């Protein structure tokens, strides 16, 4: 799924308490992709790495440096997520529910990534199992995703607006 949708789903699912909770869940929902691809795109912006040529087809995964693939394994692992979730719970003495947006990102990526381009290593480092799903960029995934997000956000903010107007 695209990074913006991940943030929107994360905030809708885990950030409805207040504005701070919303934005925290939004950014944590994008977290796995930011951790995996953010440093690389920063390096391309600075001219240190060569920018991949994007077309309507996904780029060759070999165009990305090894560190991107390694970071992707770590950031897209439910095993790593659980370890960090428990660690945060111990540190803050309460669960940080907004961090669950990170797990939602991973769970949504499993069926919406094909093995051709960054399949989700959700059991890494325990297993290298990956699912060959339908890419999120196909119209049958992308269009319903956008429609559903627009509908749910219209309902969510419309409900809040009506509540405030009373």
Phi and psi restraints in degrees (value plus and minus 20) as a CYANA .aco file:
   2 UNK   PHI     -89.3   -49.3
   2 UNK   PSI     134.1   174.1
   3 UNK   PHI     -83.1   -43.1
   3 UNK   PSI     -58.3   -18.3
   4 UNK   PHI     -84.4   -44.4
   4 UNK   PSI     -63.3   -23.3
   5 UNK   PHI     -80.7   -40.7
   5 UNK   PSI     -59.4   -19.4
   6 UNK   PHI     -78.4   -38.4
   6 UNK   PSI     -64.6   -24.6
   7 UNK   PHI     -84.3   -44.3
   7 UNK   PSI     -62.1   -22.1
   8 UNK   PHI     -86.5   -46.5
   8 UNK   PSI     -62.1   -22.1
   9 UNK   PHI     -85.5   -45.5
   9 UNK   PSI     -61.4   -21.4
  10 UNK   PHI     -81.4   -41.4
  10 UNK   PSI     -64.4   -24.4
  11 UNK   PHI     -90.9   -50.9
  11 UNK   PSI     -54.1   -14.1
  12 UNK   PHI     -87.2   -47.2
  12 UNK   PSI     -60.3   -20.3
  13 UNK   PHI    -100.1   -60.1
  13 UNK   PSI     -56.1   -16.1
  14 UNK   PHI    -148.8  -108.8
  14 UNK   PSI     -13.9    26.1
  15 UNK   PHI    -145.5  -105.5
  15 UNK   PSI      14.6    54.6
  16 UNK   PHI    -114.6   -74.6
  16 UNK   PSI     -19.9    20.1
  17 UNK   PHI     -84.5   -44.5
  17 UNK   PSI     -70.4   -30.4
  18 UNK   PHI    -181.4  -141.4
  18 UNK   PSI    -198.8  -158.8
  19 UNK   PHI     -82.7   -42.7
  19 UNK   PSI     -62.2   -22.2
  20 UNK   PHI     -82.2   -42.2
  20 UNK   PSI     -64.0   -24.0
  21 UNK   PHI     -82.5   -42.5
  21 UNK   PSI     -60.7   -20.7
  22 UNK   PHI     -78.8   -38.8
  22 UNK   PSI     -72.1   -32.1
  23 UNK   PHI     -89.9   -49.9
  23 UNK   PSI     -54.7   -14.7
  24 UNK   PHI     -83.5   -43.5
  24 UNK   PSI     -67.0   -27.0
  25 UNK   PHI     -85.2   -45.2
  25 UNK   PSI     -56.2   -16.2
  26 UNK   PHI     -79.5   -39.5
  26 UNK   PSI     -71.7   -31.7
  27 UNK   PHI     -90.8   -50.8
  27 UNK   PSI     -56.2   -16.2
  28 UNK   PHI     -88.0   -48.0
  28 UNK   PSI     -51.4   -11.4
  29 UNK   PHI     -84.4   -44.4
  29 UNK   PSI     -48.8    -8.8
  30 UNK   PHI    -110.8   -70.8
  30 UNK   PSI     -28.5    11.5
  31 UNK   PHI     -69.9   -29.9
  31 UNK   PSI     -69.1   -29.1
  32 UNK   PHI     -77.6   -37.6
  32 UNK   PSI     -59.9   -19.9
  33 UNK   PHI     -95.4   -55.4
  33 UNK   PSI     -55.7   -15.7
  34 UNK   PHI     -83.0   -43.0
  34 UNK   PSI     -63.5   -23.5
  35 UNK   PHI     -86.0   -46.0
  35 UNK   PSI     -58.4   -18.4
  36 UNK   PHI     -98.4   -58.4
  36 UNK   PSI     -65.4   -25.4
  37 UNK   PHI    -125.9   -85.9
  37 UNK   PSI     -40.6    -0.6
  38 UNK   PHI     -75.8   -35.8
  38 UNK   PSI     -72.0   -32.0
  39 UNK   PHI     -79.5   -39.5
  39 UNK   PSI     -58.7   -18.7
  40 UNK   PHI     -83.5   -43.5
  40 UNK   PSI     -66.9   -26.9
  41 UNK   PHI     -89.6   -49.6
  41 UNK   PSI     -48.9    -8.9
  42 UNK   PHI     -85.0   -45.0
  42 UNK   PSI     -63.4   -23.4
  43 UNK   PHI     -85.8   -45.8
  43 UNK   PSI     -53.6   -13.6
  44 UNK   PHI     -89.4   -49.4
  44 UNK   PSI     -57.8   -17.8
  45 UNK   PHI     -82.7   -42.7
  45 UNK   PSI     -57.8   -17.8
  46 UNK   PHI    -101.2   -61.2
  46 UNK   PSI     -25.7    14.3
  47 UNK   PHI      64.4   104.4
  47 UNK   PSI     -11.5    28.5
  48 UNK   PHI     -99.5   -59.5
  48 UNK   PSI     -59.5   -19.5
  49 UNK   PHI    -131.2   -91.2
  49 UNK   PSI     133.2   173.2
  50 UNK   PHI    -102.7   -62.7
  50 UNK   PSI     112.3   152.3
  51 UNK   PHI     -92.7   -52.7
  51 UNK   PSI     110.1   150.1
  52 UNK   PHI     -86.9   -46.9
  52 UNK   PSI     128.5   168.5
  53 UNK   PHI    -103.0   -63.0
  53 UNK   PSI      98.8   138.8
  54 UNK   PHI    -116.1   -76.1
  54 UNK   PSI     115.8   155.8
  55 UNK   PHI    -151.0  -111.0
  55 UNK   PSI    -184.9  -144.9
  56 UNK   PHI     -92.3   -52.3
  56 UNK   PSI     -38.6     1.4
  57 UNK   PHI    -114.3   -74.3
  57 UNK   PSI     131.4   171.4
  58 UNK   PHI     -83.8   -43.8
  58 UNK   PSI     126.8   166.8
  59 UNK   PHI     -88.8   -48.8
  59 UNK   PSI     140.8   180.8
  60 UNK   PHI     -86.0   -46.0
  60 UNK   PSI     104.5   144.5
  61 UNK   PHI     -76.9   -36.9
  61 UNK   PSI     -44.8    -4.8
  62 UNK   PHI     -86.6   -46.6
  62 UNK   PSI     -35.6     4.4
  63 UNK   PHI     -92.5   -52.5
  63 UNK   PSI     -36.1     3.9
  64 UNK   PHI    -113.5   -73.5
  64 UNK   PSI     118.3   158.3
  65 UNK   PHI     -83.0   -43.0
  65 UNK   PSI     140.8   180.8
  66 UNK   PHI     -76.3   -36.3
  66 UNK   PSI     -57.8   -17.8
  67 UNK   PHI     -82.5   -42.5
  67 UNK   PSI     -48.6    -8.6
  68 UNK   PHI     -87.7   -47.7
  68 UNK   PSI     -64.7   -24.7
  69 UNK   PHI     -84.0   -44.0
  69 UNK   PSI     -60.2   -20.2
  70 UNK   PHI     -85.9   -45.9
  70 UNK   PSI     -64.8   -24.8
  71 UNK   PHI     -84.5   -44.5
  71 UNK   PSI     -55.9   -15.9
  72 UNK   PHI     -83.0   -43.0
  72 UNK   PSI     -63.3   -23.3
  73 UNK   PHI     -77.6   -37.6
  73 UNK   PSI     -66.7   -26.7
  74 UNK   PHI     -88.3   -48.3
  74 UNK   PSI     -67.8   -27.8
  75 UNK   PHI     -94.6   -54.6
  75 UNK   PSI     -39.0     1.0
  76 UNK   PHI    -129.0   -89.0
  76 UNK   PSI       5.1    45.1
  77 UNK   PHI    -125.4   -85.4
  77 UNK   PSI     104.5   144.5
  78 UNK   PHI     -88.0   -48.0
  78 UNK   PSI     -47.8    -7.8
  79 UNK   PHI     -83.5   -43.5
  79 UNK   PSI     -68.5   -28.5
  80 UNK   PHI     -85.1   -45.1
  80 UNK   PSI     -61.4   -21.4
  81 UNK   PHI     -76.0   -36.0
  81 UNK   PSI     -69.2   -29.2
  82 UNK   PHI     -80.6   -40.6
  82 UNK   PSI     -62.8   -22.8
  83 UNK   PHI     -80.7   -40.7
  83 UNK   PSI     -64.1   -24.1
  84 UNK   PHI     -90.5   -50.5
  84 UNK   PSI     -59.2   -19.2
  85 UNK   PHI     -79.1   -39.1
  85 UNK   PSI     -66.1   -26.1
  86 UNK   PHI     -85.2   -45.2
  86 UNK   PSI     -62.4   -22.4
  87 UNK   PHI     -80.5   -40.5
  87 UNK   PSI     -65.2   -25.2
  88 UNK   PHI     -82.7   -42.7
  88 UNK   PSI     -58.4   -18.4
  89 UNK   PHI     -81.7   -41.7
  89 UNK   PSI     -62.7   -22.7
  90 UNK   PHI     -86.7   -46.7
  90 UNK   PSI     -61.0   -21.0
  91 UNK   PHI     -87.0   -47.0
  91 UNK   PSI     -68.1   -28.1
  92 UNK   PHI    -112.4   -72.4
  92 UNK   PSI     -25.6    14.4
  93 UNK   PHI      40.4    80.4
  93 UNK   PSI       6.0    46.0
  94 UNK   PHI    -184.2  -144.2
  94 UNK   PSI     132.7   172.7
  95 UNK   PHI     -91.0   -51.0
  95 UNK   PSI     120.0   160.0
  96 UNK   PHI    -116.1   -76.1
  96 UNK   PSI      69.8   109.8
  97 UNK   PHI     -83.5   -43.5
  97 UNK   PSI     -50.1   -10.1
  98 UNK   PHI     -80.5   -40.5
  98 UNK   PSI     -48.3    -8.3
  99 UNK   PHI     -85.5   -45.5
  99 UNK   PSI     -38.3     1.7
 100 UNK   PHI     -83.9   -43.9
 100 UNK   PSI     -40.0     0.0
 101 UNK   PHI     -80.7   -40.7
 101 UNK   PSI     -49.4    -9.4
 102 UNK   PHI     -84.0   -44.0
 102 UNK   PSI     -66.1   -26.1
 103 UNK   PHI     -85.0   -45.0
 103 UNK   PSI     -59.2   -19.2
 104 UNK   PHI     -79.5   -39.5
 104 UNK   PSI     -60.8   -20.8
 105 UNK   PHI     -75.9   -35.9
 105 UNK   PSI     -68.4   -28.4
 106 UNK   PHI     -83.7   -43.7
 106 UNK   PSI     -66.6   -26.6
 107 UNK   PHI     -81.9   -41.9
 107 UNK   PSI     -59.6   -19.6
 108 UNK   PHI     -90.6   -50.6
 108 UNK   PSI     -54.5   -14.5
 109 UNK   PHI     -87.7   -47.7
 109 UNK   PSI     -49.0    -9.0
 110 UNK   PHI     -74.4   -34.4
 110 UNK   PSI     -73.9   -33.9
 111 UNK   PHI    -105.8   -65.8
 111 UNK   PSI     -26.3    13.7
 112 UNK   PHI    -131.3   -91.3
 112 UNK   PSI       0.9    40.9
 113 UNK   PHI    -149.9  -109.9
 113 UNK   PSI     114.3   154.3
 114 UNK   PHI    -110.7   -70.7
 114 UNK   PSI     146.3   186.3
 115 UNK   PHI     -91.8   -51.8
 115 UNK   PSI     -29.7    10.3
 116 UNK   PHI     -93.6   -53.6
 116 UNK   PSI     -47.9    -7.9
 117 UNK   PHI    -166.0  -126.0
 117 UNK   PSI      86.2   126.2
 118 UNK   PHI      26.9    66.9
 118 UNK   PSI      44.6    84.6
 119 UNK   PHI     -84.7   -44.7
 119 UNK   PSI     131.8   171.8
 120 UNK   PHI    -100.1   -60.1
 120 UNK   PSI      98.0   138.0
 121 UNK   PHI    -106.4   -66.4
 121 UNK   PSI      39.4    79.4
 122 UNK   PHI     -83.9   -43.9
 122 UNK   PSI     -37.6     2.4
 123 UNK   PHI    -129.4   -89.4
 123 UNK   PSI      -9.6    30.4
 124 UNK   PHI     -84.0   -44.0
 124 UNK   PSI     117.9   157.9
 125 UNK   PHI    -114.7   -74.7
 125 UNK   PSI     -13.2    26.8
 126 UNK   PHI     -92.1   -52.1
 126 UNK   PSI     -61.9   -21.9
 127 UNK   PHI    -162.7  -122.7
 127 UNK   PSI     133.6   173.6
 128 UNK   PHI    -118.7   -78.7
 128 UNK   PSI      -3.8    36.2
 129 UNK   PHI     -79.2   -39.2
 129 UNK   PSI     111.6   151.6
 130 UNK   PHI    -159.1  -119.1
 130 UNK   PSI     126.1   166.1
 131 UNK   PHI    -119.5   -79.5
 131 UNK   PSI     118.5   158.5
 132 UNK   PHI    -112.2   -72.2
 132 UNK   PSI      69.4   109.4
 133 UNK   PHI    -113.9   -73.9
 133 UNK   PSI    -195.0  -155.0
 134 UNK   PHI    -106.0   -66.0
 134 UNK   PSI     107.0   147.0
 135 UNK   PHI     -78.1   -38.1
 135 UNK   PSI     120.0   160.0
 136 UNK   PHI     -84.0   -44.0
 136 UNK   PSI     -40.1    -0.1
 137 UNK   PHI     -99.3   -59.3
 137 UNK   PSI     -27.7    12.3
 138 UNK   PHI     -92.0   -52.0
 138 UNK   PSI     125.0   165.0
 139 UNK   PHI     -75.9   -35.9
 139 UNK   PSI     -55.4   -15.4
 140 UNK   PHI     -90.0   -50.0
 140 UNK   PSI     -34.8     5.2
 141 UNK   PHI    -121.7   -81.7
 141 UNK   PSI     -69.7   -29.7
 142 UNK   PHI     -83.8   -43.8
 142 UNK   PSI     -68.3   -28.3
 143 UNK   PHI     -84.8   -44.8
 143 UNK   PSI     -68.9   -28.9
 144 UNK   PHI     -81.4   -41.4
 144 UNK   PSI     -54.0   -14.0
 145 UNK   PHI     -80.5   -40.5
 145 UNK   PSI     -68.8   -28.8
 146 UNK   PHI     -84.3   -44.3
 146 UNK   PSI     -63.8   -23.8
 147 UNK   PHI     -83.4   -43.4
 147 UNK   PSI     -65.0   -25.0
 148 UNK   PHI     -84.9   -44.9
 148 UNK   PSI     -63.5   -23.5
 149 UNK   PHI     -81.2   -41.2
 149 UNK   PSI     -66.3   -26.3
 150 UNK   PHI     -81.3   -41.3
 150 UNK   PSI     -62.7   -22.7
 151 UNK   PHI     -84.6   -44.6
 151 UNK   PSI     -67.3   -27.3
 152 UNK   PHI     -87.6   -47.6
 152 UNK   PSI     -58.7   -18.7
 153 UNK   PHI     -89.9   -49.9
 153 UNK   PSI     -56.7   -16.7
 154 UNK   PHI     -81.8   -41.8
 154 UNK   PSI     -63.7   -23.7
 155 UNK   PHI     -84.3   -44.3
 155 UNK   PSI     -66.7   -26.7
 156 UNK   PHI     -81.9   -41.9
 156 UNK   PSI     -72.0   -32.0
 157 UNK   PHI     -94.0   -54.0
 157 UNK   PSI     -52.3   -12.3
 158 UNK   PHI     -83.6   -43.6
 158 UNK   PSI     -61.2   -21.2
 159 UNK   PHI     -84.4   -44.4
 159 UNK   PSI     -62.4   -22.4
 160 UNK   PHI     -85.5   -45.5
 160 UNK   PSI     -59.5   -19.5
 161 UNK   PHI     -83.4   -43.4
 161 UNK   PSI     -65.3   -25.3
 162 UNK   PHI     -85.6   -45.6
 162 UNK   PSI     -57.9   -17.9
 163 UNK   PHI     -83.4   -43.4
 163 UNK   PSI     -62.0   -22.0
 164 UNK   PHI     -89.7   -49.7
 164 UNK   PSI     -50.3   -10.3
 165 UNK   PHI     -94.2   -54.2
 165 UNK   PSI     -38.5     1.5
